[in-house]
Amino acid sequence: MRGRNPKAPEGGERVRGHEQNPPGPHRTSLPPTVVASHFRACADDLAVSLTASGTAATVPELLKVVRHLVAGQQALAIALEGMAGRVEVGSEGALSTAPLVDVEVVAEVLRAAATAVGCSADALAESRPSFECVSESVAPDTRL
């Protein structure tokens, strides 16, 4: 078996039209409705797996879940803030026919939600040392 050429494209890069997306603001991605739908489905599955009877995961796995939740909430806060900005900018253009007071309310609610989600992420992040202490205090295969 031959070794892989390090300059050869990987994965989707080999398929024409499926090149890897560049990072940054010019990155091509799925429509926000598709991403939000996927986010909701994943959140629903996570909620079911962590509230259902039986054992969900080991303590170290749950620590990883917390890390992912912190990062996810930070990203969600940024998304909500971005939506608020788009609504505000839209009040002078695409949303100019909507009542200004309602546009302002929507933008304010989105900003408040962004702040709340950001605070939740901060609280989880600040508790990380305690999560790690609990994880290190039990056997690695301890399941909850």
Phi, psi and chi 1 to 4 in degrees:
 res  aa     phi    psi   chi1   chi2   chi3   chi4
   1 MET       -  132.5 -178.2  157.4  108.0      -
   2 ARG   -81.1  152.2  -64.4 -178.1  -18.6  168.3
   3 GLY   -75.4  158.6      -      -      -      -
   4 ARG   -77.5  136.9 -168.4  179.4   83.5   71.0
   5 ASN   -72.8  119.4  178.6  -11.0      -      -
   6 PRO   -64.0  -16.6   14.7  -20.2      -      -
   7 LYS   -93.3   -5.8  -66.1 -174.9  179.6 -174.6
   8 ALA   -75.0  144.8      -      -      -      -
   9 PRO   -65.4  153.4   16.8  -21.8      -      -
  10 GLU  -110.5  159.4  -65.4 -177.5   28.6      -
  11 GLY    44.3 -127.2      -      -      -      -
  12 GLY   -63.3  -16.7      -      -      -      -
  13 GLU   -65.6  -22.2  -67.2  176.9   -0.8      -
  14 ARG   -76.9  -19.7  -70.6 -176.1  -64.6 -141.7
  15 VAL   -93.6  122.5  179.1      -      -      -
  16 ARG   -57.9  131.9 -173.5  164.4  179.1   76.5
  17 GLY    87.2   -1.7      -      -      -      -
  18 HIS  -122.3   37.2  -71.1   85.8      -      -
  19 GLU   -65.0  155.2  -69.0   77.7   16.0      -
  20 GLN   -63.8  141.0  -64.9  -65.2  -40.4      -
  21 ASN   -72.9  135.7  -68.7  -34.1      -      -
  22 PRO   -70.5  149.7   25.6  -32.2      -      -
  23 PRO   -71.8  160.2   25.5  -32.1      -      -
  24 GLY   103.9 -171.1      -      -      -      -
  25 PRO   -68.3  -17.9   23.0  -30.3      -      -
  26 HIS   -93.7    8.2  -58.1  -67.0      -      -
  27 ARG   -66.8  134.9  178.8  177.1 -178.7 -149.7
  28 THR   -83.9  134.9  -47.4      -      -      -
  29 SER  -144.4 -178.7   71.1      -      -      -
  30 LEU   -71.5  157.9  -63.2  170.7      -      -
  31 PRO   -61.1  146.6  -19.4   28.9      -      -
  32 PRO   -55.1  -33.1  -22.6   30.4      -      -
  33 THR   -66.0  -36.5   52.7      -      -      -
  34 VAL   -69.3  -44.7  172.7      -      -      -
  35 VAL   -62.1  -45.4  175.5      -      -      -
  36 ALA   -63.8  -37.8      -      -      -      -
  37 SER   -64.9  -42.6  175.9      -      -      -
  38 HIS   -64.7  -42.3 -177.1   70.7      -      -
  39 PHE   -58.1  -46.0  172.2   76.7      -      -
  40 ARG   -62.9  -44.4  164.5  116.8 -170.2 -120.7
  41 ALA   -62.2  -42.2      -      -      -      -
  42 CYS   -66.0  -42.1  -70.1      -      -      -
  43 ALA   -63.8  -40.2      -      -      -      -
  44 ASP   -61.5  -45.8  -73.8  -14.7      -      -
  45 ASP   -62.8  -41.4  -75.8   -9.5      -      -
  46 LEU   -63.5  -43.0 -177.7   62.3      -      -
  47 ALA   -61.3  -44.2      -      -      -      -
  48 VAL   -64.7  -44.5  168.0      -      -      -
  49 SER   -67.5  -27.5   71.6      -      -      -
  50 LEU   -96.3   -6.5  -66.3  176.0      -      -
  51 THR  -114.2  -12.6   57.8      -      -      -
  52 ALA   -72.1  157.8      -      -      -      -
  53 SER   -70.3  159.2   60.8      -      -      -
  54 GLY    98.6 -178.9      -      -      -      -
  55 THR   -94.7  132.1   56.0      -      -      -
  56 ALA   -89.6  -46.3      -      -      -      -
  57 ALA  -166.3  168.9      -      -      -      -
  58 THR   -76.9  163.5   64.4      -      -      -
  59 VAL   -61.0  -45.0  174.0      -      -      -
  60 PRO   -60.3  -35.0  -25.6   35.1      -      -
  61 GLU   -65.5  -39.5  -72.2  170.3  -23.2      -
  62 LEU   -66.1  -33.2  -68.3  177.2      -      -
  63 LEU   -62.4  -41.1  176.6   59.3      -      -
  64 LYS   -64.6  -37.6  -71.7  179.6 -176.5  177.6
  65 VAL   -59.7  -44.8  168.7      -      -      -
  66 VAL   -60.7  -42.9  169.7      -      -      -
  67 ARG   -60.3  -42.6  -71.1 -178.2 -175.9  140.0
  68 HIS   -66.5  -38.9  -72.4  -62.6      -      -
  69 LEU   -64.2  -39.9  -70.6  174.6      -      -
  70 VAL   -60.4  -50.2  167.8      -      -      -
  71 ALA   -62.7  -41.2      -      -      -      -
  72 GLY   -63.9  -41.9      -      -      -      -
  73 GLN   -67.4  -36.6  -73.6 -178.4  -33.2      -
  74 GLN   -62.8  -42.7  -70.4  167.0  -23.4      -
  75 ALA   -66.0  -40.0      -      -      -      -
  76 LEU   -64.3  -39.1 -176.0   56.8      -      -
  77 ALA   -61.6  -41.6      -      -      -      -
  78 ILE   -64.4  -41.9  -68.2  167.5      -      -
  79 ALA   -62.7  -43.8      -      -      -      -
  80 LEU   -64.9  -40.1  -71.5  165.1      -      -
  81 GLU   -64.3  -40.0 -176.0   64.4   36.2      -
  82 GLY   -62.8  -39.9      -      -      -      -
  83 MET   -63.5  -41.9  -73.9  175.6   58.4      -
  84 ALA   -59.8  -43.6      -      -      -      -
  85 GLY   -62.5  -40.8      -      -      -      -
  86 ARG   -65.0  -39.8  -74.2  178.6  178.7  -94.2
  87 VAL   -64.3  -43.4  168.2      -      -      -
  88 GLU   -61.9  -46.1  -75.7  179.7  -16.6      -
  89 VAL   -63.9  -37.7  169.0      -      -      -
  90 GLY   -66.0  -20.7      -      -      -      -
  91 SER   -64.0  -21.2   68.4      -      -      -
  92 GLU   -98.6   -2.7  -61.7  170.4    8.0      -
  93 GLY  -136.4  -99.3      -      -      -      -
  94 ALA   -59.9  -29.3      -      -      -      -
  95 LEU  -102.5   15.5  -59.2  177.3      -      -
  96 SER   -64.4  -21.3   62.1      -      -      -
  97 THR   -85.0  -12.1   58.3      -      -      -
  98 ALA   -79.8  150.1      -      -      -      -
  99 PRO   -59.0  128.3  -21.3   30.8      -      -
 100 LEU   -57.2  -38.7 -177.3   58.9      -      -
 101 VAL   -62.1  -38.5   67.5      -      -      -
 102 ASP   -70.0  -39.0  -69.5  -35.0      -      -
 103 VAL   -62.5  -43.0  172.7      -      -      -
 104 GLU   -63.6  -39.8  -70.3  171.4  -14.0      -
 105 VAL   -63.2  -45.8  165.9      -      -      -
 106 VAL   -60.2  -46.3  169.0      -      -      -
 107 ALA   -61.9  -42.0      -      -      -      -
 108 GLU   -66.3  -40.4 -174.7  176.3  -28.7      -
 109 VAL   -66.0  -41.1  167.5      -      -      -
 110 LEU   -63.4  -40.3  -72.1  168.3      -      -
 111 ARG   -65.8  -40.6  -79.0 -137.5  158.9   73.5
 112 ALA   -64.2  -40.8      -      -      -      -
 113 ALA   -64.3  -39.9      -      -      -      -
 114 ALA   -61.3  -43.2      -      -      -      -
 115 THR   -64.0  -44.7  -61.1      -      -      -
 116 ALA   -62.4  -45.0      -      -      -      -
 117 VAL   -65.5  -40.0  171.4      -      -      -
 118 GLY   -62.4  -40.0      -      -      -      -
 119 CYS   -66.0  -37.8  -72.2      -      -      -
 120 SER   -63.4  -43.2  176.6      -      -      -
 121 ALA   -62.2  -42.4      -      -      -      -
 122 ASP   -62.0  -42.9  -68.7  -14.4      -      -
 123 ALA   -63.3  -44.3      -      -      -      -
 124 LEU   -62.8  -42.5  -85.6  173.9      -      -
 125 ALA   -63.7  -39.4      -      -      -      -
 126 GLU   -68.2  -23.9  -71.2  172.7   12.0      -
 127 SER   -88.2   -1.2   68.1      -      -      -
 128 ARG   -53.9  -43.6 -173.8  174.2  -62.5  153.3
 129 PRO   -58.2  -37.3  -25.5   34.6      -      -
 130 SER   -68.7  -41.9  -65.3      -      -      -
 131 PHE   -59.2  -44.1  -82.4  105.3      -      -
 132 GLU   -64.8  -38.8  -70.9  170.5   -8.5      -
 133 CYS   -63.0  -44.1 -177.8      -      -      -
 134 VAL   -62.4  -45.0  168.5      -      -      -
 135 SER   -61.0  -41.4  179.8      -      -      -
 136 GLU   -75.4  -16.4  -68.3  166.8   -0.1      -
 137 SER   -88.0   -8.8  -61.5      -      -      -
 138 VAL  -119.1  164.8  -61.9      -      -      -
 139 ALA   -62.7  143.4      -      -      -      -
 140 PRO   -60.6  -20.8    6.1   -8.8      -      -
 141 ASP   -99.4   12.5   58.8  -13.5      -      -
 142 THR   -65.2  123.7  -59.3      -      -      -
 143 ARG  -108.6  142.7  -62.4 -173.4   74.1   77.7
 144 LEU  -116.4      -  -63.0  175.4      -      -
